[in-house]
Every structure is written in C-alpha cells, then in structure tokens.
Amino acid sequence: MAHAGAEILYETTARAAMTFHALRRVFEFKRLLKQAKEIYRDPARKPDLQICVDSSGVNLYFARAAKEAGIPVLYYVAPQLWASRPGRIKQVRRYIDRLACIFPFEAAWYQSRGANASFVGHPLFDDLPKIRQVRSDGGQRPTVGIVPGSRRSEVKTNLPHLIEVMQRIQDRFPDAQFLVPTTLSTHEMVVTSLSGKTVPGVREQLEQQSHARDGRATVKQNAFDEFIPQCDLVITKSGTSTVHVAAYAVPMIVVYRGSIILWHLIARWLLKTKKVAMVNILAGETDLVPEFIPWHGSNKPVADLAIQMLEHPQMLEDQRVKLRELIKPIEAPGASLNVAKIAMEMIAADARR
C-alpha cells in the first residue's frame, strides 16, 4: 500500500509484538485509536473505506470506530477466531462488512456463523514463483534451515534454544550447515546471538551479497525464499512461516518456546484447536509435521528428531509428498487483486447510497 502511494501516518509493523510484549504498547495503541477517531470525524480526511489487516486485538477497535463513523469496513486476513476467542464473532458481525479470508476453511467457518466472508487466496502465493525449485545436490552435506521468528520477542525467546539444537545436530553431522533468514527488525539480534555462541563459522551476509556455502551458519536478511529451497530440513517457529516452508515442500519441525506459566494460565484454555502449527491445522488437525508447542523443558527431543530425520531420507521424502498435496488447494496467486476488487466494490456501493 505504501508503494502504491498510501500516506503512512504511523508504521506499526517493525515493532510488532505478542502477549506481554504487546501490553507494553497499550498507550501507543490508545493514542493511535484517538488519532484515527479524529480523522474519521474530519470531513476533509474521512476515508471512504477502512481496511483492517490481521491483528484482531487491535483492529476490532479500529473497525468499531470506523463503523460508528459510518465508514464501511473490510477485514483482510480474518481474525483466527476458530482457534481462540470465538465469542468475538459478535463483534465481527456488528462491525465488519466484508471478511477476506486467506484459507478456505476460515471462510466456511465465518459463513456458518452469519458473517459476510469469502476466500480470496493466500497473499504468500502472490510473491512466490509458480515453479519452485528445491535443492538437487543429493543432500551430501546436511543443510538445516533455522527460522526463529520475524519479531524480536520471538527471536529472544526461541533462538537460544534453537542454537542448542544446532549444536547437537552438528555434533552428529560435523559438516552440517545452517541457513538463517532474518528480517529487518531481527537481523542484528540473530547475528549477535549466533556470533556469541559456539556454533562455529557464523557468517553475516548483507542482502546484496551472495552467500557462501562454506560457513557452518549463514545469516542473511530477507533471504527466506533463497534459503529454504536449499534445505534438507527446516526447524521453524509456528505461524505463517510454516505455510511458507510448506510452499516449497521442504520438510520441517515446528517449535514455539513460550512462558510455561502463561501457557497453563491462559493459552491452553483459549486454544480451541488440537494442533497449533498451521500446516497441521490445514491437514485436518493431524500430525503432518512434528510440532513441539508448547516447547518446554529439554531441547534434546527436538534435536534428536531432527537428527533422526536427517539420518533417514525416506522420512524427509514422505513429508515432502504430503506437503505438496496440502498446498495445492491454496497455492494459486491472486489474493491481493481479489482483495482490491472487493475494496473497489465496497467503495462504489457506498457511493451509490
């Protein structure tokens, strides 16, 4: 949207956070909501359409404010109420005019509860090449992708334990190499963490440089689509990254390290799904890929499983086949265009009233 010329009043994504880390931003959020309400009341600046994207904890408040100001509301990347807090469906029906869902089962879930929802496709496939090549060197040197997260809070929580997993894998495969894609907000933290640990040969790469294959760990910003196809196995935190890895049919283990106290006090009671990894939810809440969520206690079971999979190529191949089948129903591009069409339809319909 910025590239298309949208005026960015406040950039929020670089410091995106979850759980207690998000609570630190409450006053910032209140200030932004107040600013938005002022814009909604200003005839010269009042928008023709409010588009909410993801993050229901924030966006449902903006949706309500917009709706009360007579502004139609489109919600893109629908809130995952099917996973937790389904009671918010009342707010969705009241304040959201159209829901653009990125998974077919989400649209069906919302439609069955009276919401105006449609499946538009997953935006991930707007950017990925239609033909996605994976490594073809026969796996002579085990290559493991490490995805600690796109938020600093996720990296801080997950990476120290992933580093121990990397060390255990390297004990078994001395020539193993690790590819670690990062984001703008996490790059420095990842490089610092890896450089200060015992994983030897960590190599920082700038985005414009080609990465070398002779280092034990290579860190590169915005290199997800470059690194993942080269991996025999990826160990990734849960979230959209699991779908991204699955798009390349690369075998994976999904982890998420969090507070054991928060898990027992809050998370385990809020979650309505048997599985947490999105690929497993898409697979009908089955164990298509191994998931360690919540990931508490010893890191050894994750490392042991990774080693076992690398030692038995058939385990990797079996998962590849299943991932290819899983992705087929959602891999067509066009999500962004579909959402844009809905937005234009809503603006035109509102103008006619």
N, C-alpha and C positions, 0 to 999 in steps of 0.2 A: 504493500500500500504506500509506503514511503517512496519507493522507486517510481510509483505511478503519479506522485505529486501530492500525496496527502500531507497536510500540515500536522506534524507531530508535536503535540502540546507537552507531552511528558513520556519519555521512554521508560517502560517498566520492566522489560524482559531481561535485561542484563543482570538485574539483581533478583531474579525470580527465586522464590523460596517456598518451603513447605513446613508444616507442623509448627513447632515453637519458633523456628527461624522466621516464619511468616508473621507470627504475632508481633515481632519487633517492628513490623511495618504498618501496624494498625493506624497510627496517627497520620502517616503518609497517605494511606488509603482514604481516611476520612477527609483529608484536605483535598484530595483529587475528586472525591464524590461531591464535595461542596462546590468545587470549581465547575464540575460538569453540570450541576443543577443551575448554576448561574448562566452557563452557556445555553441550556435548554430554555431558559426564560427570556433570553435576549433574541428578539425577532430578527436581528441582523445576523446572528450566528447560529440560530436554532437549526439543527441538522434535519434533513429530510428522512434519514434512516439511522437507527442505532444498530451497529453490528457488534455483537459480543463474541469474543473468541476464547473458548476454553475457560478454565478457572472460575467455576461456578461460585466459589466462596466470595469472589469479588464481583463478578459480572451480574449476578442476580440483583444486587443492589443498584447497579447502573441501569439494568433493564427496568426495574421498578420505577426509578426516577424518570427514565425516558418515557415510559408508558403513561405515567401520571401527567407528563407534559404534552401528551398527545402525539408522541413520536412512535412510529411503528418500529418493532424490534425483531431483528434477525439474529439467531444464535448459531454460530458456526463452531464445529467441534462440540457437539452437545455434551452437557454435563453427564458424567457417568453415574447417574442415579441408580442404575441397575446394579451397581457394585456396592454403593453405600448411600445412606440417607434418601431412600425412595420417597419419603414424605415430602420432599421438596417439589414433587410433581405438581402440587397445588400451585406453587409459585410459578412454575414453568407455564402451566395452562393460563394463569392470570396475566403474566407479564410478557410472554414470548409469543409473537405472532407466527413465526416460522422457525423450525429447527432443521439445521443442515447436519445430518449425521454422517460420520466417516466409516461406520461399519453397518452392514445390512441388519444385523440382529438388533442394533440400537434403534433404528427407525421402527422396526416392528414392535419393540418394547414400548416406545413412546406412543405409537399409533394405537396400541391396545389400551392405552390409558388416557386417550382423548386429546393428545397433543398433535398439532399440525407438523408432522415430521416427515422427512424424506431422506433417502440415502443419496449422497452426492458423490461418493468416492473418497478415497484417502489421498490427502494432498501430497503425501510422500511420493506417490507414483507420478505426480506431475513433473518431478525433477529427476527421477531415476531413468536411465536408458531402458528402452523396451527389451533389448537383448543385454543381459547382464552376465558377463564372463567371470568365471571363478578361476582360481589358480590351477595350473596344469603341470606342475613340476614333479608330480608323484609324491609330494609330501616327504621328500628325503630329509628335510630339516624341519622339525615341527614348528609351526608358526601359530601363535596364540594371540588373538585379539583381546584387549582389556578395555572395557568401556565402564569407567567408574561413575559417569553421570555428567549431565550438562549444567548442573547447578553446583556452585561452590560448596553448599551444605552437603550435597550428595557425595562429592569427592572427599570432603573432610571425613565423612562417616565411612565410606566404602573402601577408599584407596589403601589405607594402612593394612587392611585385612587382605585385599587383593594382592598387595606386594608380598605378603607371606605365602599366598597361594603360588605366585610366580616363582618364588624361591624354591618351594617344594617341587614344582614342575621341573625347574632347572636342575635340581639335584638328581632327578630321574633322567632327564634329557639335557645333558650339558650343552648341547649345541642348539637348544631351543631359542627361538627369538620371539619377542613380544612387540606388537604394534598397538600403540595407544593413541587413538584420535582424541582431540580435545576441542573445546570451544574457546571463544574469546575470553569468557569470564573464568574458565578453569585452567587455561594453558599454563600460566605461571605457577599455580599451585601444584599441578601434576609434575611439572619439571622439577620443582624444588623438592617435592616428596620423593620422587624416584632417585634424584641425584644424592639425596641424603641417606639412602638405604643401601643394602648390599647387593641389589640387582646390578651386576657389572655392565659396563659399556653403554649406559644410558646416553642417548644421542638426541639432542634437541634439534628439530628441523624447523626452519621458517617456512611459511606457507608456500612461498615461491620456489623453494628448493626441492629437488628430487631427493627422496630418502634413500639412504644406503642400506644394503642387505647384510652388512657385516657386523652391525651392532646387536647386542642382546636385547635392548629395548629402544624402540624408536618412538619419539613423541612428536606429533605434528598437528598443528591447528587446522580445523576444518578438513580433515582427511578421512572422514568416516567412509565415504564411497571409494576412496583409494585403498584404504587398508583392509576393510572387511572382506572383499573378494579374494584377498591373498591368504586368508587364514584357514587353517585346518579346523580350528575350534575358536569360539568366542565366549568369553566369560563377561557377561553384561549385567548391569543393574536392570531392574524391571522398568517398564514404561514403553514409550513409543520405540525406543531403541530395539526392543525385541522384534517388532514388526519390520523394522529397517534391516536387521540382520536376516530375518526370515526371507525378505525380498531377494536376497542373494542365495538363499538355500544353504546358508553356512550353519553347521551345527553349533549349538550354544548350550551354555549353562546359565541360568538366570539367578541372580542373587540380589538381596537388598538388606543391608545392615541398618538396623534402627534401634531405638531405645527399647529394651525389653520391658521396661516399666510402662511406656506409652502403649506398647503392643497389648499388654494384658489389661491396662486400664481403659483404653479407647479403641484401638484399631480392630482387635479381634471381635469386638461387639458391633462395630459399624459395618464391617465387610459382610456382604451378602453372597459372595461367590466362594466356591470351594478352592479355586485357584486364583493367583494374583497375576502371574505373567500373562500378558495379553494374548500371546500365541496359544497358550493353553486354554484360555477362555474361548478363543475362536475355534479351538479344536473340540469344543463341547465340554470344557472343564475336565479334560483328560491330561495325563502327563505326557504330552507330545515331546516336551523338552523338560529336563530336570530343573526344578526350581527350589531354591533354598530361601524361602520367605515365610516367616522372618528368619534371618540369618543370625543366629545367636550361638554363643559358645565357640568351640574349636573351629579353626579354619581347615583342619585336616580333611574332613569329609568332602569338601569342595575340591581340594587338591587331589585327593585320591580318585575321585570320579573323573576329573579331567585327565589324569594320568591313564586311567583305565580306558577312556575313550580314545586317547591318542595311541595306546598300545593295540587297540582293536579297531582297525579301519572300518570293519563292517558296521560297527555301532554308529560311526560317523555317517556312513553311506545310508543306513536305514533312516536316520533323522533327516538327511538331505531330501530323500524321496518324499517323506511326509510333509516337509516344509514347502516343497514345490506345489504339492496338491493343495495345501492350506491357503496359499497366497493367490491361487488362480482366480477365485471369485472377486477379489478386490484390487487386482493389480492394474486395471485399466486407468490411464490418465484421464484428466478432465474435471477433477474436483473443483479447482479454482474457478474454471469457466462456469461450471454449474452453479456455484455459489454466486458468482457475479450476475448470472441470469436471474436468479431468484431476487437478488437485491434490486435489479432494474425493474423487475415486475412489481415489486412491492412499492417502489418509489412512484411508478406510473399509476398503480392502483390508488395510492394515497392522493396523488394529484387530481385524479378524477372525482374524488369525493368532495 
